[in-house]
Amino acid sequence: MRARSDWHPAVTEDAVMRACARRLTSLDNPGFCLACGDEVEGVEPDACEYACEACGEAEVFGCEELMMEVA
Ligand SMILES: [Zn+2]
């Protein structure tokens, strides 16, 4: 995973925490692309380096995976 300082600015600690909370209270499976900042649905919580449908980079991570970095 890229360094926290290289994450897209849209992927904030707050956004990751809200995504994790949503996963626990709904059937959503949110993740984020660290390259373009897109929020992606249907991502396993421990997903690593999935291809992003928006930008094509293999930078999509599941919310739990990102939570370990921001916590
Ligand atoms: Zn992307």
N, CA, C, O and the ligand as a Tripos MOL2 file, in Angstrom:
@<TRIPOS>MOLECULE
protein
  285   283    72     0     0
PROTEIN
NO_CHARGES

@<TRIPOS>ATOM
      1 N           0.8440   -1.2020    0.0000 N.3       1 MET1
      2 CA          0.0000    0.0000    0.0000 C.3       1 MET1
      3 C           0.8780    1.2510    0.0000 C.2       1 MET1
      4 O           1.9230    1.3050    0.6490 O.2       1 MET1
      5 N           0.4240    2.2350   -0.7380 N.am      2 ARG2
      6 CA          1.1990    3.4850   -0.7900 C.3       2 ARG2
      7 C           1.1900    4.1760    0.5810 C.2       2 ARG2
      8 O           0.3270    3.9070    1.4170 O.2       2 ARG2
      9 N           2.1480    5.0550    0.7920 N.am      3 ALA3
     10 CA          2.2560    5.7520    2.0670 C.3       3 ALA3
     11 C           1.0210    6.6180    2.2950 C.2       3 ALA3
     12 O           0.4350    7.1520    1.3540 O.2       3 ALA3
     13 N           0.6470    6.7430    3.5430 N.am      4 ARG4
     14 CA         -0.5390    7.5250    3.9150 C.3       4 ARG4
     15 C          -0.4960    8.9240    3.2940 C.2       4 ARG4
     16 O          -1.5270    9.4560    2.8820 O.2       4 ARG4
     17 N           0.6810    9.5070    3.2300 N.am      5 SER5
     18 CA          0.8120   10.8640    2.6940 C.3       5 SER5
     19 C           0.5550   10.9130    1.1840 C.2       5 SER5
     20 O           0.3470   11.9890    0.6240 O.2       5 SER5
     21 N           0.5710    9.7560    0.5330 N.am      6 ASP6
     22 CA          0.3280    9.7000   -0.9130 C.3       6 ASP6
     23 C          -1.1070    9.3200   -1.2500 C.2       6 ASP6
     24 O          -1.4680    9.2200   -2.4230 O.2       6 ASP6
     25 N          -1.9220    9.1090   -0.2270 N.am      7 TRP7
     26 CA         -3.3230    8.7910   -0.4920 C.3       7 TRP7
     27 C          -3.9990    9.9990   -1.1150 C.2       7 TRP7
     28 O          -3.6060   11.1410   -0.8770 O.2       7 TRP7
     29 N          -5.0290    9.7300   -1.9220 N.am      8 HIS8
     30 CA         -5.8270   10.8240   -2.4630 C.3       8 HIS8
     31 C          -6.4630   11.5860   -1.2910 C.2       8 HIS8
     32 O          -6.9220   10.9720   -0.3280 O.2       8 HIS8
     33 N          -6.4890   12.9110   -1.3750 N.am      9 PRO9
     34 CA         -7.0090   13.7240   -0.2470 C.3       9 PRO9
     35 C          -8.4500   13.4050    0.1240 C.2       9 PRO9
     36 O          -8.8680   13.6870    1.2470 O.2       9 PRO9
     37 N          -9.2150   12.8250   -0.7890 N.am     10 ALA10
     38 CA        -10.6130   12.4990   -0.4710 C.3      10 ALA10
     39 C         -10.7120   11.3250    0.4970 C.2      10 ALA10
     40 O         -11.7320   11.1500    1.1630 O.2      10 ALA10
     41 N          -9.6660   10.5310    0.5730 N.am     11 VAL11
     42 CA         -9.6930    9.3570    1.4550 C.3      11 VAL11
     43 C          -9.1670    9.7750    2.8210 C.2      11 VAL11
     44 O          -7.9990    9.5710    3.1540 O.2      11 VAL11
     45 N         -10.0620   10.3650    3.5960 N.am     12 THR12
     46 CA         -9.6850   10.8640    4.9160 C.3      12 THR12
     47 C          -9.9750    9.8110    5.9870 C.2      12 THR12
     48 O         -10.7010    8.8440    5.7540 O.2      12 THR12
     49 N          -9.3980   10.0220    7.1440 N.am     13 GLU13
     50 CA         -9.6780    9.1390    8.2830 C.3      13 GLU13
     51 C         -11.1810    9.0940    8.5570 C.2      13 GLU13
     52 O         -11.7520    8.0400    8.8380 O.2      13 GLU13
     53 N         -11.8000   10.2680    8.4650 N.am     14 ASP14
     54 CA        -13.2320   10.3670    8.7070 C.3      14 ASP14
     55 C         -14.0200    9.5410    7.6880 C.2      14 ASP14
     56 O         -14.9570    8.8320    8.0530 O.2      14 ASP14
     57 N         -13.6420    9.6320    6.4200 N.am     15 ALA15
     58 CA        -14.3460    8.8970    5.3660 C.3      15 ALA15
     59 C         -14.1910    7.3920    5.5720 C.2      15 ALA15
     60 O         -15.1390    6.6310    5.3760 O.2      15 ALA15
     61 N         -12.9990    6.9710    5.9660 N.am     16 VAL16
     62 CA        -12.7590    5.5370    6.1890 C.3      16 VAL16
     63 C         -13.5760    5.0520    7.3820 C.2      16 VAL16
     64 O         -14.1620    3.9700    7.3400 O.2      16 VAL16
     65 N         -13.6130    5.8460    8.4360 N.am     17 MET17
     66 CA        -14.3640    5.4330    9.6280 C.3      17 MET17
     67 C         -15.8540    5.3610    9.3350 C.2      17 MET17
     68 O         -16.5440    4.4590    9.8090 O.2      17 MET17
     69 N         -16.3500    6.3190    8.5470 N.am     18 ARG18
     70 CA        -17.7760    6.2910    8.1990 C.3      18 ARG18
     71 C         -18.0860    5.0740    7.3350 C.2      18 ARG18
     72 O         -19.1450    4.4620    7.4790 O.2      18 ARG18
     73 N         -17.1650    4.7220    6.4370 N.am     19 ALA19
     74 CA        -17.3680    3.5530    5.5750 C.3      19 ALA19
     75 C         -17.4080    2.2780    6.4160 C.2      19 ALA19
     76 O         -18.2350    1.4000    6.1710 O.2      19 ALA19
     77 N         -16.5260    2.1730    7.3970 N.am     20 CYS20
     78 CA        -16.5070    0.9860    8.2630 C.3      20 CYS20
     79 C         -17.7850    0.9040    9.0750 C.2      20 CYS20
     80 O         -18.3450   -0.1800    9.2430 O.2      20 CYS20
     81 N         -18.2510    2.0350    9.5780 N.am     21 ALA21
     82 CA        -19.4750    2.0490   10.3620 C.3      21 ALA21
     83 C         -20.6530    1.6140    9.4950 C.2      21 ALA21
     84 O         -21.5350    0.8860    9.9520 O.2      21 ALA21
     85 N         -20.6600    2.0630    8.2430 N.am     22 ARG22
     86 CA        -21.7490    1.7150    7.3310 C.3      22 ARG22
     87 C         -21.7280    0.2160    7.0230 C.2      22 ARG22
     88 O         -22.7770   -0.4130    6.8820 O.2      22 ARG22
     89 N         -20.5370   -0.3390    6.9210 N.am     23 ARG23
     90 CA        -20.4340   -1.7650    6.6150 C.3      23 ARG23
     91 C         -21.0570   -2.5980    7.7340 C.2      23 ARG23
     92 O         -21.6680   -3.6380    7.4890 O.2      23 ARG23
     93 N         -20.8870   -2.1140    8.9760 N.am     24 LEU24
     94 CA        -21.3890   -2.8590   10.1200 C.3      24 LEU24
     95 C         -22.8970   -2.7180   10.2900 C.2      24 LEU24
     96 O         -23.5360   -3.5650   10.9150 O.2      24 LEU24
     97 N         -23.4640   -1.6570    9.7380 N.am     25 THR25
     98 CA        -24.8860   -1.4040    9.9690 C.3      25 THR25
     99 C         -25.7240   -1.6100    8.7250 C.2      25 THR25
    100 O         -26.9310   -1.3680    8.7540 O.2      25 THR25
    101 N         -25.1190   -2.0510    7.6270 N.am     26 SER26
    102 CA        -25.8710   -2.2730    6.3990 C.3      26 SER26
    103 C         -25.1990   -3.3870    5.6160 C.2      26 SER26
    104 O         -24.2540   -4.0170    6.0920 O.2      26 SER26
    105 N         -25.6930   -3.6170    4.4220 N.am     27 LEU27
    106 CA        -25.0900   -4.6590    3.5830 C.3      27 LEU27
    107 C         -24.0320   -4.0710    2.6520 C.2      27 LEU27
    108 O         -23.5070   -4.7620    1.7790 O.2      27 LEU27
    109 N         -23.7270   -2.7920    2.8450 N.am     28 ASP28
    110 CA        -22.7140   -2.1560    2.0000 C.3      28 ASP28
    111 C         -21.3380   -2.7380    2.2760 C.2      28 ASP28
    112 O         -21.0420   -3.1600    3.3940 O.2      28 ASP28
    113 N         -20.5150   -2.7570    1.2630 N.am     29 ASN29
    114 CA        -19.1270   -3.1870    1.3970 C.3      29 ASN29
    115 C         -18.2360   -2.1310    0.7410 C.2      29 ASN29
    116 O         -17.7300   -2.3180   -0.3650 O.2      29 ASN29
    117 N         -18.0610   -1.0300    1.4480 N.am     30 PRO30
    118 CA        -17.3370    0.0700    0.8060 C.3      30 PRO30
    119 C         -15.8160   -0.0850    0.8700 C.2      30 PRO30
    120 O         -15.2550   -0.6690    1.7980 O.2      30 PRO30
    121 N         -15.1930    0.4550   -0.1450 N.am     31 GLY31
    122 CA        -13.7380    0.5530   -0.1760 C.3      31 GLY31
    123 C         -13.3740    1.8470   -0.8750 C.2      31 GLY31
    124 O         -14.2440    2.5670   -1.3650 O.2      31 GLY31
    125 N         -12.0800    2.1380   -0.9180 N.am     32 PHE32
    126 CA        -11.6510    3.3790   -1.5520 C.3      32 PHE32
    127 C         -10.4870    3.1400   -2.4980 C.2      32 PHE32
    128 O          -9.6580    2.2560   -2.2840 O.2      32 PHE32
    129 N         -10.4460    3.9510   -3.5520 N.am     33 CYS33
    130 CA         -9.2820    3.9610   -4.4320 C.3      33 CYS33
    131 C          -8.3300    5.0370   -3.9340 C.2      33 CYS33
    132 O          -8.7030    6.2060   -3.8420 O.2      33 CYS33
    133 N          -7.1220    4.6530   -3.6180 N.am     34 LEU34
    134 CA         -6.1560    5.6110   -3.0820 C.3      34 LEU34
    135 C          -5.5710    6.4980   -4.1700 C.2      34 LEU34
    136 O          -4.9530    7.5220   -3.8780 O.2      34 LEU34
    137 N          -5.7660    6.1030   -5.4290 N.am     35 ALA35
    138 CA         -5.2110    6.8980   -6.5340 C.3      35 ALA35
    139 C          -6.1300    8.0630   -6.9000 C.2      35 ALA35
    140 O          -5.6670    9.1940   -7.0480 O.2      35 ALA35
    141 N          -7.4540    7.7870   -7.0510 N.am     36 CYS36
    142 CA         -8.3680    8.8400   -7.5020 C.3      36 CYS36
    143 C          -9.3560    9.2550   -6.4220 C.2      36 CYS36
    144 O         -10.0810   10.2340   -6.5990 O.2      36 CYS36
    145 N          -9.4010    8.5260   -5.3000 N.am     37 GLY37
    146 CA        -10.2750    8.9240   -4.2070 C.3      37 GLY37
    147 C         -11.6950    8.4260   -4.3440 C.2      37 GLY37
    148 O         -12.5350    8.7330   -3.4990 O.2      37 GLY37
    149 N         -11.9850    7.6690   -5.3800 N.am     38 ASP38
    150 CA        -13.3280    7.1530   -5.6000 C.3      38 ASP38
    151 C         -13.7260    6.1870   -4.4990 C.2      38 ASP38
    152 O         -12.9280    5.3570   -4.0640 O.2      38 ASP38
    153 N         -14.9790    6.3060   -4.0490 N.am     39 GLU39
    154 CA        -15.5030    5.3140   -3.1180 C.3      39 GLU39
    155 C         -16.1390    4.2030   -3.9410 C.2      39 GLU39
    156 O         -16.9590    4.4620   -4.8220 O.2      39 GLU39
    157 N         -15.7540    2.9630   -3.6460 N.am     40 VAL40
    158 CA        -16.1670    1.8100   -4.4380 C.3      40 VAL40
    159 C         -17.0500    0.9220   -3.5780 C.2      40 VAL40
    160 O         -16.7840    0.7340   -2.3910 O.2      40 VAL40
    161 N         -18.1040    0.3740   -4.1790 N.am     41 GLU41
    162 CA        -18.9870   -0.5410   -3.4460 C.3      41 GLU41
    163 C         -18.6880   -1.9830   -3.8290 C.2      41 GLU41
    164 O         -18.1530   -2.2530   -4.9050 O.2      41 GLU41
    165 N         -19.0420   -2.9110   -2.9340 N.am     42 GLY42
    166 CA        -18.8720   -4.3230   -3.2370 C.3      42 GLY42
    167 C         -17.4420   -4.7890   -3.1190 C.2      42 GLY42
    168 O         -17.0000   -5.6520   -3.8770 O.2      42 GLY42
    169 N         -16.7100   -4.2180   -2.1640 N.am     43 VAL43
    170 CA        -15.3060   -4.5700   -1.9570 C.3      43 VAL43
    171 C         -15.1850   -5.3200   -0.6320 C.2      43 VAL43
    172 O         -15.7030   -4.8580    0.3850 O.2      43 VAL43
    173 N         -14.5160   -6.4540   -0.6280 N.am     44 GLU44
    174 CA        -14.3060   -7.1640    0.6310 C.3      44 GLU44
    175 C         -13.5600   -6.2460    1.5840 C.2      44 GLU44
    176 O         -12.7250   -5.4480    1.1560 O.2      44 GLU44
    177 N         -13.8620   -6.3570    2.9010 N.am     45 PRO45
    178 CA        -13.2340   -5.4370    3.8710 C.3      45 PRO45
    179 C         -11.7120   -5.5450    3.9070 C.2      45 PRO45
    180 O         -11.0270   -4.5890    4.2700 O.2      45 PRO45
    181 N         -11.1850   -6.7100    3.5310 N.am     46 ASP46
    182 CA         -9.7210   -6.8560    3.5690 C.3      46 ASP46
    183 C          -9.1160   -6.8350    2.1620 C.2      46 ASP46
    184 O          -8.0150   -7.3380    1.9370 O.2      46 ASP46
    185 N          -9.8550   -6.2440    1.2260 N.am     47 ALA47
    186 CA         -9.3640   -6.1850   -0.1560 C.3      47 ALA47
    187 C          -8.0870   -5.3430   -0.2570 C.2      47 ALA47
    188 O          -7.9270   -4.3370    0.4340 O.2      47 ALA47
    189 N          -7.1950   -5.7810   -1.1300 N.am     48 CYS48
    190 CA         -5.9180   -5.0890   -1.3410 C.3      48 CYS48
    191 C          -5.6430   -4.9530   -2.8270 C.2      48 CYS48
    192 O          -5.6720   -5.9370   -3.5660 O.2      48 CYS48
    193 N          -5.3780   -3.7400   -3.2560 N.am     49 GLU49
    194 CA         -4.8850   -3.5080   -4.6250 C.3      49 GLU49
    195 C          -5.8060   -4.0770   -5.6910 C.2      49 GLU49
    196 O          -5.3530   -4.7050   -6.6480 O.2      49 GLU49
    197 N          -7.1140   -3.8510   -5.5150 N.am     50 TYR50
    198 CA         -8.0540   -4.1980   -6.5710 C.3      50 TYR50
    199 C          -7.9830   -3.1210   -7.6510 C.2      50 TYR50
    200 O          -7.6270   -1.9740   -7.3810 O.2      50 TYR50
    201 N          -8.3250   -3.5080   -8.8670 N.am     51 ALA51
    202 CA         -8.3330   -2.5400   -9.9640 C.3      51 ALA51
    203 C          -9.5120   -1.5780   -9.7830 C.2      51 ALA51
    204 O         -10.6260   -1.9990   -9.4730 O.2      51 ALA51
    205 N          -9.2550   -0.3060   -9.9780 N.am     52 CYS52
    206 CA        -10.2790    0.7280   -9.8470 C.3      52 CYS52
    207 C         -11.0130    0.8850  -11.1680 C.2      52 CYS52
    208 O         -10.3920    1.0140  -12.2240 O.2      52 CYS52
    209 N         -12.3550    0.8740  -11.1020 N.am     53 GLU53
    210 CA        -13.1290    1.0080  -12.3390 C.3      53 GLU53
    211 C         -13.1030    2.4390  -12.8460 C.2      53 GLU53
    212 O         -13.3480    2.6830  -14.0270 O.2      53 GLU53
    213 N         -12.8110    3.3760  -11.9770 N.am     54 ALA54
    214 CA        -12.8160    4.7780  -12.3840 C.3      54 ALA54
    215 C         -11.4910    5.1790  -13.0460 C.2      54 ALA54
    216 O         -11.4890    5.8450  -14.0810 O.2      54 ALA54
    217 N         -10.3790    4.7760  -12.4530 N.am     55 CYS55
    218 CA         -9.0880    5.2690  -12.9830 C.3      55 CYS55
    219 C          -8.1830    4.1500  -13.4970 C.2      55 CYS55
    220 O          -7.1720    4.4240  -14.1450 O.2      55 CYS55
    221 N          -8.5340    2.8920  -13.2140 N.am     56 GLY56
    222 CA         -7.7440    1.7970  -13.7680 C.3      56 GLY56
    223 C          -6.5450    1.3820  -12.9260 C.2      56 GLY56
    224 O          -5.9140    0.3610  -13.1990 O.2      56 GLY56
    225 N          -6.2290    2.1730  -11.9040 N.am     57 GLU57
    226 CA         -5.0920    1.8360  -11.0480 C.3      57 GLU57
    227 C          -5.4820    0.7020  -10.0930 C.2      57 GLU57
    228 O          -6.6360    0.6060   -9.6750 O.2      57 GLU57
    229 N          -4.5290   -0.1380   -9.7570 N.am     58 ALA58
    230 CA         -4.7830   -1.2070   -8.7790 C.3      58 ALA58
    231 C          -4.5550   -0.6460   -7.3820 C.2      58 ALA58
    232 O          -3.6110   -1.0160   -6.6840 O.2      58 ALA58
    233 N          -5.4630    0.2730   -6.9940 N.am     59 GLU59
    234 CA         -5.2890    1.0010   -5.7300 C.3      59 GLU59
    235 C          -6.5410    0.9710   -4.8740 C.2      59 GLU59
    236 O          -6.7060    1.8110   -3.9880 O.2      59 GLU59
    237 N          -7.4280    0.0120   -5.1260 N.am     60 VAL60
    238 CA         -8.6520   -0.0790   -4.3330 C.3      60 VAL60
    239 C          -8.4090   -1.0000   -3.1320 C.2      60 VAL60
    240 O          -7.9370   -2.1280   -3.2700 O.2      60 VAL60
    241 N          -8.7500   -0.4780   -1.9550 N.am     61 PHE61
    242 CA         -8.5900   -1.2390   -0.7060 C.3      61 PHE61
    243 C          -9.9060   -1.2560    0.0450 C.2      61 PHE61
    244 O         -10.6820   -0.3030   -0.0260 O.2      61 PHE61
    245 N         -10.1610   -2.3430    0.7680 N.am     62 GLY62
    246 CA        -11.3600   -2.4290    1.5880 C.3      62 GLY62
    247 C         -11.2460   -1.5190    2.8020 C.2      62 GLY62
    248 O         -10.1450   -1.1570    3.2160 O.2      62 GLY62
    249 N         -12.4050   -1.1460    3.3760 N.am     63 CYS63
    250 CA        -12.4050   -0.1600    4.4590 C.3      63 CYS63
    251 C         -11.6610   -0.6560    5.7030 C.2      63 CYS63
    252 O         -10.9780    0.1250    6.3650 O.2      63 CYS63
    253 N         -11.7880   -1.9570    6.0260 N.am     64 GLU64
    254 CA        -11.0950   -2.4460    7.2280 C.3      64 GLU64
    255 C          -9.5740   -2.3870    7.0360 C.2      64 GLU64
    256 O          -8.8170   -2.1090    7.9660 O.2      64 GLU64
    257 N          -9.1680   -2.6530    5.8170 N.am     65 GLU65
    258 CA         -7.7440   -2.6050    5.4910 C.3      65 GLU65
    259 C          -7.2140   -1.1730    5.6720 C.2      65 GLU65
    260 O          -6.1230   -0.9650    6.2030 O.2      65 GLU65
    261 N          -7.9960   -0.2070    5.2270 N.am     66 LEU66
    262 CA         -7.5890    1.1910    5.3550 C.3      66 LEU66
    263 C          -7.6730    1.6530    6.8060 C.2      66 LEU66
    264 O          -6.8720    2.4700    7.2610 O.2      66 LEU66
    265 N          -8.6550    1.1180    7.5220 N.am     67 MET67
    266 CA         -8.8300    1.4890    8.9310 C.3      67 MET67
    267 C          -7.5730    1.1800    9.7320 C.2      67 MET67
    268 O          -7.2080    1.9260   10.6400 O.2      67 MET67
    269 N          -6.9130    0.0780    9.3920 N.am     68 MET68
    270 CA         -5.6960   -0.2870   10.1250 C.3      68 MET68
    271 C          -4.5960    0.7490    9.9090 C.2      68 MET68
    272 O          -3.7100    0.9100   10.7480 O.2      68 MET68
    273 N          -4.6620    1.4560    8.7650 N.am     69 GLU69
    274 CA         -3.6400    2.4570    8.4710 C.3      69 GLU69
    275 C          -3.9400    3.7990    9.1310 C.2      69 GLU69
    276 O          -3.0260    4.5040    9.5590 O.2      69 GLU69
    277 N          -5.2200    4.1480    9.2100 N.am     70 VAL70
    278 CA         -5.5550    5.4710    9.7450 C.3      70 VAL70
    279 C          -5.7280    5.4580   11.2640 C.2      70 VAL70
    280 O          -5.6150    6.4970   11.9140 O.2      70 VAL70
    281 N          -6.0020    4.2830   11.8250 N.am     71 ALA71
    282 CA         -6.2950    4.2180   13.2630 C.3      71 ALA71
    283 C          -5.0380    4.5020   14.0820 C.2      71 ALA71
    284 O          -5.0870    4.4910   15.3120 O.2      71 ALA71
    285 ZN         -9.2440    5.0450   -8.8860 Zn       72 ZN72
@<TRIPOS>BOND
     1     1     2 1
     2     2     3 1
     3     3     4 2
     4     3     5 am
     5     5     6 1
     6     6     7 1
     7     7     8 2
     8     7     9 am
     9     9    10 1
    10    10    11 1
    11    11    12 2
    12    11    13 am
    13    13    14 1
    14    14    15 1
    15    15    16 2
    16    15    17 am
    17    17    18 1
    18    18    19 1
    19    19    20 2
    20    19    21 am
    21    21    22 1
    22    22    23 1
    23    23    24 2
    24    23    25 am
    25    25    26 1
    26    26    27 1
    27    27    28 2
    28    27    29 am
    29    29    30 1
    30    30    31 1
    31    31    32 2
    32    31    33 am
    33    33    34 1
    34    34    35 1
    35    35    36 2
    36    35    37 am
    37    37    38 1
    38    38    39 1
    39    39    40 2
    40    39    41 am
    41    41    42 1
    42    42    43 1
    43    43    44 2
    44    43    45 am
    45    45    46 1
    46    46    47 1
    47    47    48 2
    48    47    49 am
    49    49    50 1
    50    50    51 1
    51    51    52 2
    52    51    53 am
    53    53    54 1
    54    54    55 1
    55    55    56 2
    56    55    57 am
    57    57    58 1
    58    58    59 1
    59    59    60 2
    60    59    61 am
    61    61    62 1
    62    62    63 1
    63    63    64 2
    64    63    65 am
    65    65    66 1
    66    66    67 1
    67    67    68 2
    68    67    69 am
    69    69    70 1
    70    70    71 1
    71    71    72 2
    72    71    73 am
    73    73    74 1
    74    74    75 1
    75    75    76 2
    76    75    77 am
    77    77    78 1
    78    78    79 1
    79    79    80 2
    80    79    81 am
    81    81    82 1
    82    82    83 1
    83    83    84 2
    84    83    85 am
    85    85    86 1
    86    86    87 1
    87    87    88 2
    88    87    89 am
    89    89    90 1
    90    90    91 1
    91    91    92 2
    92    91    93 am
    93    93    94 1
    94    94    95 1
    95    95    96 2
    96    95    97 am
    97    97    98 1
    98    98    99 1
    99    99   100 2
   100    99   101 am
   101   101   102 1
   102   102   103 1
   103   103   104 2
   104   103   105 am
   105   105   106 1
   106   106   107 1
   107   107   108 2
   108   107   109 am
   109   109   110 1
   110   110   111 1
   111   111   112 2
   112   111   113 am
   113   113   114 1
   114   114   115 1
   115   115   116 2
   116   115   117 am
   117   117   118 1
   118   118   119 1
   119   119   120 2
   120   119   121 am
   121   121   122 1
   122   122   123 1
   123   123   124 2
   124   123   125 am
   125   125   126 1
   126   126   127 1
   127   127   128 2
   128   127   129 am
   129   129   130 1
   130   130   131 1
   131   131   132 2
   132   131   133 am
   133   133   134 1
   134   134   135 1
   135   135   136 2
   136   135   137 am
   137   137   138 1
   138   138   139 1
   139   139   140 2
   140   139   141 am
   141   141   142 1
   142   142   143 1
   143   143   144 2
   144   143   145 am
   145   145   146 1
   146   146   147 1
   147   147   148 2
   148   147   149 am
   149   149   150 1
   150   150   151 1
   151   151   152 2
   152   151   153 am
   153   153   154 1
   154   154   155 1
   155   155   156 2
   156   155   157 am
   157   157   158 1
   158   158   159 1
   159   159   160 2
   160   159   161 am
   161   161   162 1
   162   162   163 1
   163   163   164 2
   164   163   165 am
   165   165   166 1
   166   166   167 1
   167   167   168 2
   168   167   169 am
   169   169   170 1
   170   170   171 1
   171   171   172 2
   172   171   173 am
   173   173   174 1
   174   174   175 1
   175   175   176 2
   176   175   177 am
   177   177   178 1
   178   178   179 1
   179   179   180 2
   180   179   181 am
   181   181   182 1
   182   182   183 1
   183   183   184 2
   184   183   185 am
   185   185   186 1
   186   186   187 1
   187   187   188 2
   188   187   189 am
   189   189   190 1
   190   190   191 1
   191   191   192 2
   192   191   193 am
   193   193   194 1
   194   194   195 1
   195   195   196 2
   196   195   197 am
   197   197   198 1
   198   198   199 1
   199   199   200 2
   200   199   201 am
   201   201   202 1
   202   202   203 1
   203   203   204 2
   204   203   205 am
   205   205   206 1
   206   206   207 1
   207   207   208 2
   208   207   209 am
   209   209   210 1
   210   210   211 1
   211   211   212 2
   212   211   213 am
   213   213   214 1
   214   214   215 1
   215   215   216 2
   216   215   217 am
   217   217   218 1
   218   218   219 1
   219   219   220 2
   220   219   221 am
   221   221   222 1
   222   222   223 1
   223   223   224 2
   224   223   225 am
   225   225   226 1
   226   226   227 1
   227   227   228 2
   228   227   229 am
   229   229   230 1
   230   230   231 1
   231   231   232 2
   232   231   233 am
   233   233   234 1
   234   234   235 1
   235   235   236 2
   236   235   237 am
   237   237   238 1
   238   238   239 1
   239   239   240 2
   240   239   241 am
   241   241   242 1
   242   242   243 1
   243   243   244 2
   244   243   245 am
   245   245   246 1
   246   246   247 1
   247   247   248 2
   248   247   249 am
   249   249   250 1
   250   250   251 1
   251   251   252 2
   252   251   253 am
   253   253   254 1
   254   254   255 1
   255   255   256 2
   256   255   257 am
   257   257   258 1
   258   258   259 1
   259   259   260 2
   260   259   261 am
   261   261   262 1
   262   262   263 1
   263   263   264 2
   264   263   265 am
   265   265   266 1
   266   266   267 1
   267   267   268 2
   268   267   269 am
   269   269   270 1
   270   270   271 1
   271   271   272 2
   272   271   273 am
   273   273   274 1
   274   274   275 1
   275   275   276 2
   276   275   277 am
   277   277   278 1
   278   278   279 1
   279   279   280 2
   280   279   281 am
   281   281   282 1
   282   282   283 1
   283   283   284 2
@<TRIPOS>SUBSTRUCTURE
     1 MET1         2 RESIDUE 1 A MET
     2 ARG2         6 RESIDUE 1 A ARG
     3 ALA3        10 RESIDUE 1 A ALA
     4 ARG4        14 RESIDUE 1 A ARG
     5 SER5        18 RESIDUE 1 A SER
     6 ASP6        22 RESIDUE 1 A ASP
     7 TRP7        26 RESIDUE 1 A TRP
     8 HIS8        30 RESIDUE 1 A HIS
     9 PRO9        34 RESIDUE 1 A PRO
    10 ALA10       38 RESIDUE 1 A ALA
    11 VAL11       42 RESIDUE 1 A VAL
    12 THR12       46 RESIDUE 1 A THR
    13 GLU13       50 RESIDUE 1 A GLU
    14 ASP14       54 RESIDUE 1 A ASP
    15 ALA15       58 RESIDUE 1 A ALA
    16 VAL16       62 RESIDUE 1 A VAL
    17 MET17       66 RESIDUE 1 A MET
    18 ARG18       70 RESIDUE 1 A ARG
    19 ALA19       74 RESIDUE 1 A ALA
    20 CYS20       78 RESIDUE 1 A CYS
    21 ALA21       82 RESIDUE 1 A ALA
    22 ARG22       86 RESIDUE 1 A ARG
    23 ARG23       90 RESIDUE 1 A ARG
    24 LEU24       94 RESIDUE 1 A LEU
    25 THR25       98 RESIDUE 1 A THR
    26 SER26      102 RESIDUE 1 A SER
    27 LEU27      106 RESIDUE 1 A LEU
    28 ASP28      110 RESIDUE 1 A ASP
    29 ASN29      114 RESIDUE 1 A ASN
    30 PRO30      118 RESIDUE 1 A PRO
    31 GLY31      122 RESIDUE 1 A GLY
    32 PHE32      126 RESIDUE 1 A PHE
    33 CYS33      130 RESIDUE 1 A CYS
    34 LEU34      134 RESIDUE 1 A LEU
    35 ALA35      138 RESIDUE 1 A ALA
    36 CYS36      142 RESIDUE 1 A CYS
    37 GLY37      146 RESIDUE 1 A GLY
    38 ASP38      150 RESIDUE 1 A ASP
    39 GLU39      154 RESIDUE 1 A GLU
    40 VAL40      158 RESIDUE 1 A VAL
    41 GLU41      162 RESIDUE 1 A GLU
    42 GLY42      166 RESIDUE 1 A GLY
    43 VAL43      170 RESIDUE 1 A VAL
    44 GLU44      174 RESIDUE 1 A GLU
    45 PRO45      178 RESIDUE 1 A PRO
    46 ASP46      182 RESIDUE 1 A ASP
    47 ALA47      186 RESIDUE 1 A ALA
    48 CYS48      190 RESIDUE 1 A CYS
    49 GLU49      194 RESIDUE 1 A GLU
    50 TYR50      198 RESIDUE 1 A TYR
    51 ALA51      202 RESIDUE 1 A ALA
    52 CYS52      206 RESIDUE 1 A CYS
    53 GLU53      210 RESIDUE 1 A GLU
    54 ALA54      214 RESIDUE 1 A ALA
    55 CYS55      218 RESIDUE 1 A CYS
    56 GLY56      222 RESIDUE 1 A GLY
    57 GLU57      226 RESIDUE 1 A GLU
    58 ALA58      230 RESIDUE 1 A ALA
    59 GLU59      234 RESIDUE 1 A GLU
    60 VAL60      238 RESIDUE 1 A VAL
    61 PHE61      242 RESIDUE 1 A PHE
    62 GLY62      246 RESIDUE 1 A GLY
    63 CYS63      250 RESIDUE 1 A CYS
    64 GLU64      254 RESIDUE 1 A GLU
    65 GLU65      258 RESIDUE 1 A GLU
    66 LEU66      262 RESIDUE 1 A LEU
    67 MET67      266 RESIDUE 1 A MET
    68 MET68      270 RESIDUE 1 A MET
    69 GLU69      274 RESIDUE 1 A GLU
    70 VAL70      278 RESIDUE 1 A VAL
    71 ALA71      282 RESIDUE 1 A ALA
    72 ZN72       285 GROUP 0 **** ****
